[in-house]
Amino acid sequence: MLPDWQGRLWFVTAAGRGRTIDRADGSIRTMRLAGEGISNSFAVDETGGVYVVTDRALYRFDANSNGAPEVSWRVV
């Protein structure tokens, strides 16, 4: 679990899910990467990007207007 620069908490699961937690209201938002496992750590940068390596690709996630994780880009 890592915080981003806006105060959200991000975490990923081995089953390929990315989640955010809004610390203000406790809401959890989830996205699933179908068929991709995550067994590596991840990183957060000051521009809002969250970088995740799966067993198939490198992703950048950003939080959408609702705070849910969404894919900004993907590189195989």
PDB file with one MODEL, atoms N, CA, C and O in Angstrom:
MODEL        1
ATOM      1  N   MET A   1       0.851  -1.166   0.000  1.00  0.00           N
ATOM      2  CA  MET A   1       0.000   0.000   0.000  1.00  0.00           C
ATOM      3  C   MET A   1       0.898   1.231   0.000  1.00  0.00           C
ATOM      4  O   MET A   1       1.862   1.320   0.761  1.00  0.00           O
ATOM      5  N   LEU A   2       0.554   2.189  -0.883  1.00  0.00           N
ATOM      6  CA  LEU A   2       1.302   3.441  -0.964  1.00  0.00           C
ATOM      7  C   LEU A   2       0.329   4.615  -1.067  1.00  0.00           C
ATOM      8  O   LEU A   2      -0.719   4.493  -1.701  1.00  0.00           O
ATOM      9  N   PRO A   3       0.668   5.750  -0.450  1.00  0.00           N
ATOM     10  CA  PRO A   3      -0.154   6.949  -0.633  1.00  0.00           C
ATOM     11  C   PRO A   3       0.268   7.670  -1.913  1.00  0.00           C
ATOM     12  O   PRO A   3       1.428   7.612  -2.320  1.00  0.00           O
ATOM     13  N   ASP A   4      -0.701   8.354  -2.543  1.00  0.00           N
ATOM     14  CA  ASP A   4      -0.324   9.224  -3.651  1.00  0.00           C
ATOM     15  C   ASP A   4      -0.215  10.655  -3.131  1.00  0.00           C
ATOM     16  O   ASP A   4      -0.424  10.902  -1.943  1.00  0.00           O
ATOM     17  N   TRP A   5       0.104  11.580  -3.998  1.00  0.00           N
ATOM     18  CA  TRP A   5       0.335  12.963  -3.595  1.00  0.00           C
ATOM     19  C   TRP A   5      -0.958  13.706  -3.289  1.00  0.00           C
ATOM     20  O   TRP A   5      -0.914  14.835  -2.800  1.00  0.00           O
ATOM     21  N   GLN A   6      -2.111  13.094  -3.566  1.00  0.00           N
ATOM     22  CA  GLN A   6      -3.404  13.697  -3.240  1.00  0.00           C
ATOM     23  C   GLN A   6      -3.996  13.099  -1.961  1.00  0.00           C
ATOM     24  O   GLN A   6      -5.086  13.484  -1.539  1.00  0.00           O
ATOM     25  N   GLY A   7      -3.273  12.158  -1.349  1.00  0.00           N
ATOM     26  CA  GLY A   7      -3.722  11.586  -0.088  1.00  0.00           C
ATOM     27  C   GLY A   7      -4.471  10.272  -0.192  1.00  0.00           C
ATOM     28  O   GLY A   7      -4.809   9.674   0.829  1.00  0.00           O
ATOM     29  N   ARG A   8      -4.737   9.810  -1.411  1.00  0.00           N
ATOM     30  CA  ARG A   8      -5.371   8.497  -1.578  1.00  0.00           C
ATOM     31  C   ARG A   8      -4.389   7.403  -1.245  1.00  0.00           C
ATOM     32  O   ARG A   8      -3.181   7.575  -1.402  1.00  0.00           O
ATOM     33  N   LEU A   9      -4.900   6.278  -0.787  1.00  0.00           N
ATOM     34  CA  LEU A   9      -4.074   5.088  -0.612  1.00  0.00           C
ATOM     35  C   LEU A   9      -4.321   4.158  -1.792  1.00  0.00           C
ATOM     36  O   LEU A   9      -5.465   3.946  -2.193  1.00  0.00           O
ATOM     37  N   TRP A  10      -3.258   3.611  -2.339  1.00  0.00           N
ATOM     38  CA  TRP A  10      -3.335   2.671  -3.460  1.00  0.00           C
ATOM     39  C   TRP A  10      -2.807   1.336  -2.999  1.00  0.00           C
ATOM     40  O   TRP A  10      -1.845   1.273  -2.234  1.00  0.00           O
ATOM     41  N   PHE A  11      -3.439   0.250  -3.468  1.00  0.00           N
ATOM     42  CA  PHE A  11      -2.853  -1.067  -3.264  1.00  0.00           C
ATOM     43  C   PHE A  11      -3.231  -1.971  -4.414  1.00  0.00           C
ATOM     44  O   PHE A  11      -4.225  -1.751  -5.105  1.00  0.00           O
ATOM     45  N   VAL A  12      -2.423  -2.986  -4.602  1.00  0.00           N
ATOM     46  CA  VAL A  12      -2.652  -3.955  -5.677  1.00  0.00           C
ATOM     47  C   VAL A  12      -2.664  -5.345  -5.068  1.00  0.00           C
ATOM     48  O   VAL A  12      -2.126  -5.576  -3.986  1.00  0.00           O
ATOM     49  N   THR A  13      -3.300  -6.280  -5.800  1.00  0.00           N
ATOM     50  CA  THR A  13      -3.366  -7.658  -5.330  1.00  0.00           C
ATOM     51  C   THR A  13      -2.712  -8.578  -6.346  1.00  0.00           C
ATOM     52  O   THR A  13      -2.574  -8.228  -7.518  1.00  0.00           O
ATOM     53  N   ALA A  14      -2.318  -9.739  -5.894  1.00  0.00           N
ATOM     54  CA  ALA A  14      -1.715 -10.738  -6.780  1.00  0.00           C
ATOM     55  C   ALA A  14      -2.682 -11.184  -7.863  1.00  0.00           C
ATOM     56  O   ALA A  14      -2.252 -11.656  -8.915  1.00  0.00           O
ATOM     57  N   ALA A  15      -3.982 -11.042  -7.625  1.00  0.00           N
ATOM     58  CA  ALA A  15      -5.001 -11.445  -8.598  1.00  0.00           C
ATOM     59  C   ALA A  15      -5.247 -10.385  -9.671  1.00  0.00           C
ATOM     60  O   ALA A  15      -6.168 -10.529 -10.474  1.00  0.00           O
ATOM     61  N   GLY A  16      -4.432  -9.317  -9.696  1.00  0.00           N
ATOM     62  CA  GLY A  16      -4.546  -8.316 -10.743  1.00  0.00           C
ATOM     63  C   GLY A  16      -5.555  -7.211 -10.488  1.00  0.00           C
ATOM     64  O   GLY A  16      -6.112  -6.652 -11.432  1.00  0.00           O
ATOM     65  N   ARG A  17      -5.793  -6.892  -9.238  1.00  0.00           N
ATOM     66  CA  ARG A  17      -6.706  -5.803  -8.919  1.00  0.00           C
ATOM     67  C   ARG A  17      -5.918  -4.600  -8.406  1.00  0.00           C
ATOM     68  O   ARG A  17      -4.953  -4.737  -7.654  1.00  0.00           O
ATOM     69  N   GLY A  18      -6.355  -3.430  -8.832  1.00  0.00           N
ATOM     70  CA  GLY A  18      -5.830  -2.179  -8.306  1.00  0.00           C
ATOM     71  C   GLY A  18      -6.942  -1.489  -7.546  1.00  0.00           C
ATOM     72  O   GLY A  18      -8.082  -1.448  -8.007  1.00  0.00           O
ATOM     73  N   ARG A  19      -6.621  -0.953  -6.398  1.00  0.00           N
ATOM     74  CA  ARG A  19      -7.652  -0.329  -5.568  1.00  0.00           C
ATOM     75  C   ARG A  19      -7.151   0.985  -4.995  1.00  0.00           C
ATOM     76  O   ARG A  19      -5.962   1.169  -4.737  1.00  0.00           O
ATOM     77  N   THR A  20      -8.105   1.894  -4.804  1.00  0.00           N
ATOM     78  CA  THR A  20      -7.821   3.135  -4.095  1.00  0.00           C
ATOM     79  C   THR A  20      -8.740   3.219  -2.887  1.00  0.00           C
ATOM     80  O   THR A  20      -9.862   2.714  -2.896  1.00  0.00           O
ATOM     81  N   ILE A  21      -8.241   3.862  -1.864  1.00  0.00           N
ATOM     82  CA  ILE A  21      -9.036   4.141  -0.670  1.00  0.00           C
ATOM     83  C   ILE A  21      -8.996   5.645  -0.443  1.00  0.00           C
ATOM     84  O   ILE A  21      -7.923   6.237  -0.328  1.00  0.00           O
ATOM     85  N   ASP A  22     -10.163   6.251  -0.381  1.00  0.00           N
ATOM     86  CA  ASP A  22     -10.274   7.666  -0.054  1.00  0.00           C
ATOM     87  C   ASP A  22     -10.229   7.778   1.467  1.00  0.00           C
ATOM     88  O   ASP A  22     -11.136   7.312   2.157  1.00  0.00           O
ATOM     89  N   ARG A  23      -9.188   8.386   1.974  1.00  0.00           N
ATOM     90  CA  ARG A  23      -9.031   8.450   3.425  1.00  0.00           C
ATOM     91  C   ARG A  23     -10.052   9.364   4.083  1.00  0.00           C
ATOM     92  O   ARG A  23     -10.295   9.247   5.285  1.00  0.00           O
ATOM     93  N   ALA A  24     -10.651  10.266   3.330  1.00  0.00           N
ATOM     94  CA  ALA A  24     -11.643  11.173   3.908  1.00  0.00           C
ATOM     95  C   ALA A  24     -12.951  10.456   4.232  1.00  0.00           C
ATOM     96  O   ALA A  24     -13.531  10.674   5.295  1.00  0.00           O
ATOM     97  N   ASP A  25     -13.421   9.594   3.311  1.00  0.00           N
ATOM     98  CA  ASP A  25     -14.701   8.930   3.551  1.00  0.00           C
ATOM     99  C   ASP A  25     -14.613   7.405   3.608  1.00  0.00           C
ATOM    100  O   ASP A  25     -15.622   6.741   3.846  1.00  0.00           O
ATOM    101  N   GLY A  26     -13.420   6.839   3.392  1.00  0.00           N
ATOM    102  CA  GLY A  26     -13.232   5.399   3.485  1.00  0.00           C
ATOM    103  C   GLY A  26     -13.691   4.604   2.283  1.00  0.00           C
ATOM    104  O   GLY A  26     -13.642   3.374   2.302  1.00  0.00           O
ATOM    105  N   SER A  27     -14.142   5.288   1.221  1.00  0.00           N
ATOM    106  CA  SER A  27     -14.633   4.555   0.045  1.00  0.00           C
ATOM    107  C   SER A  27     -13.477   3.848  -0.670  1.00  0.00           C
ATOM    108  O   SER A  27     -12.366   4.369  -0.767  1.00  0.00           O
ATOM    109  N   ILE A  28     -13.778   2.650  -1.165  1.00  0.00           N
ATOM    110  CA  ILE A  28     -12.805   1.836  -1.891  1.00  0.00           C
ATOM    111  C   ILE A  28     -13.287   1.694  -3.320  1.00  0.00           C
ATOM    112  O   ILE A  28     -14.446   1.363  -3.572  1.00  0.00           O
ATOM    113  N   ARG A  29     -12.380   1.948  -4.254  1.00  0.00           N
ATOM    114  CA  ARG A  29     -12.699   1.805  -5.671  1.00  0.00           C
ATOM    115  C   ARG A  29     -11.718   0.815  -6.286  1.00  0.00           C
ATOM    116  O   ARG A  29     -10.530   0.823  -5.962  1.00  0.00           O
ATOM    117  N   THR A  30     -12.222  -0.035  -7.174  1.00  0.00           N
ATOM    118  CA  THR A  30     -11.436  -1.157  -7.687  1.00  0.00           C
ATOM    119  C   THR A  30     -11.466  -1.215  -9.200  1.00  0.00           C
ATOM    120  O   THR A  30     -12.464  -0.862  -9.826  1.00  0.00           O
ATOM    121  N   MET A  31     -10.358  -1.665  -9.786  1.00  0.00           N
ATOM    122  CA  MET A  31     -10.325  -2.038 -11.193  1.00  0.00           C
ATOM    123  C   MET A  31      -9.585  -3.355 -11.298  1.00  0.00           C
ATOM    124  O   MET A  31      -8.681  -3.630 -10.509  1.00  0.00           O
ATOM    125  N   ARG A  32      -9.964  -4.170 -12.270  1.00  0.00           N
ATOM    126  CA  ARG A  32      -9.355  -5.489 -12.430  1.00  0.00           C
ATOM    127  C   ARG A  32      -8.680  -5.587 -13.781  1.00  0.00           C
ATOM    128  O   ARG A  32      -9.257  -5.222 -14.806  1.00  0.00           O
ATOM    129  N   LEU A  33      -7.452  -6.084 -13.773  1.00  0.00           N
ATOM    130  CA  LEU A  33      -6.725  -6.381 -15.002  1.00  0.00           C
ATOM    131  C   LEU A  33      -6.973  -7.846 -15.317  1.00  0.00           C
ATOM    132  O   LEU A  33      -6.388  -8.723 -14.682  1.00  0.00           O
ATOM    133  N   ALA A  34      -7.818  -8.116 -16.270  1.00  0.00           N
ATOM    134  CA  ALA A  34      -8.242  -9.481 -16.588  1.00  0.00           C
ATOM    135  C   ALA A  34      -7.068 -10.346 -17.020  1.00  0.00           C
ATOM    136  O   ALA A  34      -6.362 -10.025 -17.975  1.00  0.00           O
ATOM    137  N   GLY A  35      -6.870 -11.443 -16.307  1.00  0.00           N
ATOM    138  CA  GLY A  35      -5.855 -12.412 -16.674  1.00  0.00           C
ATOM    139  C   GLY A  35      -4.421 -12.009 -16.415  1.00  0.00           C
ATOM    140  O   GLY A  35      -3.505 -12.667 -16.908  1.00  0.00           O
ATOM    141  N   GLU A  36      -4.195 -10.947 -15.657  1.00  0.00           N
ATOM    142  CA  GLU A  36      -2.829 -10.510 -15.368  1.00  0.00           C
ATOM    143  C   GLU A  36      -2.585 -10.534 -13.871  1.00  0.00           C
ATOM    144  O   GLU A  36      -3.356  -9.969 -13.096  1.00  0.00           O
ATOM    145  N   GLY A  37      -1.513 -11.189 -13.473  1.00  0.00           N
ATOM    146  CA  GLY A  37      -1.140 -11.233 -12.073  1.00  0.00           C
ATOM    147  C   GLY A  37      -0.122 -10.161 -11.737  1.00  0.00           C
ATOM    148  O   GLY A  37       0.625  -9.705 -12.603  1.00  0.00           O
ATOM    149  N   ILE A  38      -0.099  -9.768 -10.492  1.00  0.00           N
ATOM    150  CA  ILE A  38       0.858  -8.766 -10.016  1.00  0.00           C
ATOM    151  C   ILE A  38       1.652  -9.384  -8.884  1.00  0.00           C
ATOM    152  O   ILE A  38       1.094  -9.734  -7.844  1.00  0.00           O
ATOM    153  N   SER A  39       2.948  -9.518  -9.084  1.00  0.00           N
ATOM    154  CA  SER A  39       3.787 -10.073  -8.031  1.00  0.00           C
ATOM    155  C   SER A  39       4.964  -9.159  -7.714  1.00  0.00           C
ATOM    156  O   SER A  39       5.895  -9.551  -7.011  1.00  0.00           O
ATOM    157  N   ASN A  40       4.914  -7.939  -8.238  1.00  0.00           N
ATOM    158  CA  ASN A  40       5.976  -6.963  -8.000  1.00  0.00           C
ATOM    159  C   ASN A  40       5.440  -5.796  -7.182  1.00  0.00           C
ATOM    160  O   ASN A  40       4.231  -5.635  -7.013  1.00  0.00           O
ATOM    161  N   SER A  41       6.356  -4.997  -6.686  1.00  0.00           N
ATOM    162  CA  SER A  41       5.982  -3.777  -6.000  1.00  0.00           C
ATOM    163  C   SER A  41       5.483  -2.764  -7.031  1.00  0.00           C
ATOM    164  O   SER A  41       5.448  -3.054  -8.227  1.00  0.00           O
ATOM    165  N   PHE A  42       5.102  -1.593  -6.570  1.00  0.00           N
ATOM    166  CA  PHE A  42       4.676  -0.544  -7.481  1.00  0.00           C
ATOM    167  C   PHE A  42       5.197   0.790  -6.974  1.00  0.00           C
ATOM    168  O   PHE A  42       5.693   0.887  -5.851  1.00  0.00           O
ATOM    169  N   ALA A  43       5.081   1.820  -7.811  1.00  0.00           N
ATOM    170  CA  ALA A  43       5.639   3.129  -7.473  1.00  0.00           C
ATOM    171  C   ALA A  43       4.609   4.222  -7.750  1.00  0.00           C
ATOM    172  O   ALA A  43       3.704   4.053  -8.568  1.00  0.00           O
ATOM    173  N   VAL A  44       4.768   5.340  -7.052  1.00  0.00           N
ATOM    174  CA  VAL A  44       3.897   6.497  -7.196  1.00  0.00           C
ATOM    175  C   VAL A  44       4.776   7.704  -7.475  1.00  0.00           C
ATOM    176  O   VAL A  44       5.834   7.855  -6.865  1.00  0.00           O
ATOM    177  N   ASP A  45       4.339   8.580  -8.410  1.00  0.00           N
ATOM    178  CA  ASP A  45       5.118   9.806  -8.637  1.00  0.00           C
ATOM    179  C   ASP A  45       4.291  11.045  -8.297  1.00  0.00           C
ATOM    180  O   ASP A  45       3.087  10.955  -8.057  1.00  0.00           O
ATOM    181  N   GLU A  46       4.950  12.191  -8.281  1.00  0.00           N
ATOM    182  CA  GLU A  46       4.304  13.433  -7.857  1.00  0.00           C
ATOM    183  C   GLU A  46       3.299  13.977  -8.869  1.00  0.00           C
ATOM    184  O   GLU A  46       2.562  14.908  -8.542  1.00  0.00           O
ATOM    185  N   THR A  47       3.243  13.436 -10.077  1.00  0.00           N
ATOM    186  CA  THR A  47       2.257  13.893 -11.067  1.00  0.00           C
ATOM    187  C   THR A  47       0.937  13.144 -10.940  1.00  0.00           C
ATOM    188  O   THR A  47      -0.006  13.443 -11.672  1.00  0.00           O
ATOM    189  N   GLY A  48       0.847  12.184 -10.035  1.00  0.00           N
ATOM    190  CA  GLY A  48      -0.374  11.413  -9.848  1.00  0.00           C
ATOM    191  C   GLY A  48      -0.318  10.018 -10.433  1.00  0.00           C
ATOM    192  O   GLY A  48      -1.254   9.235 -10.273  1.00  0.00           O
ATOM    193  N   GLY A  49       0.777   9.701 -11.112  1.00  0.00           N
ATOM    194  CA  GLY A  49       0.909   8.384 -11.722  1.00  0.00           C
ATOM    195  C   GLY A  49       1.242   7.301 -10.714  1.00  0.00           C
ATOM    196  O   GLY A  49       2.008   7.511  -9.774  1.00  0.00           O
ATOM    197  N   VAL A  50       0.646   6.137 -10.933  1.00  0.00           N
ATOM    198  CA  VAL A  50       0.933   4.942 -10.145  1.00  0.00           C
ATOM    199  C   VAL A  50       1.358   3.877 -11.150  1.00  0.00           C
ATOM    200  O   VAL A  50       0.604   3.541 -12.063  1.00  0.00           O
ATOM    201  N   TYR A  51       2.561   3.351 -10.980  1.00  0.00           N
ATOM    202  CA  TYR A  51       3.168   2.447 -11.950  1.00  0.00           C
ATOM    203  C   TYR A  51       3.189   1.030 -11.401  1.00  0.00           C
ATOM    204  O   TYR A  51       3.698   0.771 -10.311  1.00  0.00           O
ATOM    205  N   VAL A  52       2.618   0.114 -12.191  1.00  0.00           N
ATOM    206  CA  VAL A  52       2.468  -1.276 -11.772  1.00  0.00           C
ATOM    207  C   VAL A  52       3.002  -2.188 -12.871  1.00  0.00           C
ATOM    208  O   VAL A  52       2.705  -1.994 -14.050  1.00  0.00           O
ATOM    209  N   VAL A  53       3.789  -3.180 -12.476  1.00  0.00           N
ATOM    210  CA  VAL A  53       4.261  -4.193 -13.417  1.00  0.00           C
ATOM    211  C   VAL A  53       3.487  -5.478 -13.149  1.00  0.00           C
ATOM    212  O   VAL A  53       3.487  -5.995 -12.032  1.00  0.00           O
ATOM    213  N   THR A  54       2.826  -5.989 -14.193  1.00  0.00           N
ATOM    214  CA  THR A  54       2.129  -7.270 -14.086  1.00  0.00           C
ATOM    215  C   THR A  54       3.000  -8.335 -14.736  1.00  0.00           C
ATOM    216  O   THR A  54       4.137  -8.062 -15.121  1.00  0.00           O
ATOM    217  N   ASP A  55       2.472  -9.541 -14.858  1.00  0.00           N
ATOM    218  CA  ASP A  55       3.229 -10.582 -15.547  1.00  0.00           C
ATOM    219  C   ASP A  55       3.138 -10.448 -17.070  1.00  0.00           C
ATOM    220  O   ASP A  55       3.650 -11.295 -17.803  1.00  0.00           O
ATOM    221  N   ARG A  56       2.474  -9.364 -17.550  1.00  0.00           N
ATOM    222  CA  ARG A  56       2.351  -9.137 -18.995  1.00  0.00           C
ATOM    223  C   ARG A  56       2.763  -7.755 -19.472  1.00  0.00           C
ATOM    224  O   ARG A  56       3.105  -7.601 -20.645  1.00  0.00           O
ATOM    225  N   ALA A  57       2.742  -6.731 -18.599  1.00  0.00           N
ATOM    226  CA  ALA A  57       2.989  -5.368 -19.069  1.00  0.00           C
ATOM    227  C   ALA A  57       3.314  -4.426 -17.905  1.00  0.00           C
ATOM    228  O   ALA A  57       3.151  -4.763 -16.732  1.00  0.00           O
ATOM    229  N   LEU A  58       3.780  -3.232 -18.282  1.00  0.00           N
ATOM    230  CA  LEU A  58       3.966  -2.122 -17.347  1.00  0.00           C
ATOM    231  C   LEU A  58       2.799  -1.165 -17.565  1.00  0.00           C
ATOM    232  O   LEU A  58       2.473  -0.825 -18.702  1.00  0.00           O
ATOM    233  N   TYR A  59       2.178  -0.735 -16.480  1.00  0.00           N
ATOM    234  CA  TYR A  59       1.031   0.162 -16.535  1.00  0.00           C
ATOM    235  C   TYR A  59       1.312   1.455 -15.794  1.00  0.00           C
ATOM    236  O   TYR A  59       2.075   1.496 -14.829  1.00  0.00           O
ATOM    237  N   ARG A  60       0.665   2.515 -16.280  1.00  0.00           N
ATOM    238  CA  ARG A  60       0.516   3.723 -15.472  1.00  0.00           C
ATOM    239  C   ARG A  60      -0.969   3.860 -15.207  1.00  0.00           C
ATOM    240  O   ARG A  60      -1.781   3.832 -16.132  1.00  0.00           O
ATOM    241  N   PHE A  61      -1.319   4.009 -13.940  1.00  0.00           N
ATOM    242  CA  PHE A  61      -2.673   4.281 -13.521  1.00  0.00           C
ATOM    243  C   PHE A  61      -2.749   5.720 -13.026  1.00  0.00           C
ATOM    244  O   PHE A  61      -1.771   6.266 -12.514  1.00  0.00           O
ATOM    245  N   ASP A  62      -3.899   6.312 -13.183  1.00  0.00           N
ATOM    246  CA  ASP A  62      -4.229   7.583 -12.560  1.00  0.00           C
ATOM    247  C   ASP A  62      -5.617   7.422 -11.961  1.00  0.00           C
ATOM    248  O   ASP A  62      -6.390   6.566 -12.393  1.00  0.00           O
ATOM    249  N   ALA A  63      -5.928   8.234 -10.978  1.00  0.00           N
ATOM    250  CA  ALA A  63      -7.274   8.218 -10.407  1.00  0.00           C
ATOM    251  C   ALA A  63      -8.179   9.065 -11.290  1.00  0.00           C
ATOM    252  O   ALA A  63      -7.810  10.176 -11.672  1.00  0.00           O
ATOM    253  N   ASN A  64      -9.374   8.545 -11.619  1.00  0.00           N
ATOM    254  CA  ASN A  64     -10.312   9.346 -12.405  1.00  0.00           C
ATOM    255  C   ASN A  64     -11.011  10.349 -11.487  1.00  0.00           C
ATOM    256  O   ASN A  64     -10.649  10.470 -10.317  1.00  0.00           O
ATOM    257  N   SER A  65     -11.995  11.059 -12.000  1.00  0.00           N
ATOM    258  CA  SER A  65     -12.659  12.106 -11.213  1.00  0.00           C
ATOM    259  C   SER A  65     -13.383  11.568  -9.986  1.00  0.00           C
ATOM    260  O   SER A  65     -13.645  12.318  -9.046  1.00  0.00           O
ATOM    261  N   ASN A  66     -13.709  10.275  -9.983  1.00  0.00           N
ATOM    262  CA  ASN A  66     -14.328   9.642  -8.811  1.00  0.00           C
ATOM    263  C   ASN A  66     -13.310   9.030  -7.865  1.00  0.00           C
ATOM    264  O   ASN A  66     -13.676   8.492  -6.820  1.00  0.00           O
ATOM    265  N   GLY A  67     -12.028   9.109  -8.226  1.00  0.00           N
ATOM    266  CA  GLY A  67     -10.979   8.513  -7.399  1.00  0.00           C
ATOM    267  C   GLY A  67     -10.660   7.078  -7.718  1.00  0.00           C
ATOM    268  O   GLY A  67      -9.800   6.477  -7.075  1.00  0.00           O
ATOM    269  N   ALA A  68     -11.347   6.506  -8.718  1.00  0.00           N
ATOM    270  CA  ALA A  68     -11.108   5.103  -9.089  1.00  0.00           C
ATOM    271  C   ALA A  68      -9.881   4.996  -9.981  1.00  0.00           C
ATOM    272  O   ALA A  68      -9.618   5.894 -10.780  1.00  0.00           O
ATOM    273  N   PRO A  69      -9.122   3.899  -9.854  1.00  0.00           N
ATOM    274  CA  PRO A  69      -7.957   3.713 -10.720  1.00  0.00           C
ATOM    275  C   PRO A  69      -8.386   3.449 -12.170  1.00  0.00           C
ATOM    276  O   PRO A  69      -9.325   2.698 -12.433  1.00  0.00           O
ATOM    277  N   GLU A  70      -7.671   4.089 -13.095  1.00  0.00           N
ATOM    278  CA  GLU A  70      -7.886   3.812 -14.509  1.00  0.00           C
ATOM    279  C   GLU A  70      -6.544   3.804 -15.222  1.00  0.00           C
ATOM    280  O   GLU A  70      -5.608   4.489 -14.810  1.00  0.00           O
ATOM    281  N   VAL A  71      -6.457   3.030 -16.286  1.00  0.00           N
ATOM    282  CA  VAL A  71      -5.213   2.883 -17.029  1.00  0.00           C
ATOM    283  C   VAL A  71      -4.978   4.139 -17.866  1.00  0.00           C
ATOM    284  O   VAL A  71      -5.834   4.537 -18.656  1.00  0.00           O
ATOM    285  N   SER A  72      -3.803   4.762 -17.686  1.00  0.00           N
ATOM    286  CA  SER A  72      -3.395   5.902 -18.500  1.00  0.00           C
ATOM    287  C   SER A  72      -2.612   5.427 -19.717  1.00  0.00           C
ATOM    288  O   SER A  72      -2.782   5.946 -20.820  1.00  0.00           O
ATOM    289  N   TRP A  73      -1.750   4.433 -19.502  1.00  0.00           N
ATOM    290  CA  TRP A  73      -1.035   3.788 -20.587  1.00  0.00           C
ATOM    291  C   TRP A  73      -0.548   2.426 -20.173  1.00  0.00           C
ATOM    292  O   TRP A  73      -0.462   2.092 -18.991  1.00  0.00           O
ATOM    293  N   ARG A  74      -0.227   1.637 -21.205  1.00  0.00           N
ATOM    294  CA  ARG A  74       0.241   0.261 -21.002  1.00  0.00           C
ATOM    295  C   ARG A  74       1.323  -0.025 -22.027  1.00  0.00           C
ATOM    296  O   ARG A  74       1.162   0.279 -23.209  1.00  0.00           O
ATOM    297  N   VAL A  75       2.433  -0.612 -21.575  1.00  0.00           N
ATOM    298  CA  VAL A  75       3.540  -0.995 -22.457  1.00  0.00           C
ATOM    299  C   VAL A  75       3.862  -2.468 -22.193  1.00  0.00           C
ATOM    300  O   VAL A  75       4.105  -2.872 -21.055  1.00  0.00           O
ATOM    301  N   VAL A  76       3.858  -3.255 -23.266  1.00  0.00           N
ATOM    302  CA  VAL A  76       4.169  -4.686 -23.126  1.00  0.00           C
ATOM    303  C   VAL A  76       5.668  -4.842 -22.926  1.00  0.00           C
ATOM    304  O   VAL A  76       6.159  -5.962 -22.786  1.00  0.00           O
TER     305      VAL A  76
ENDMDL
END
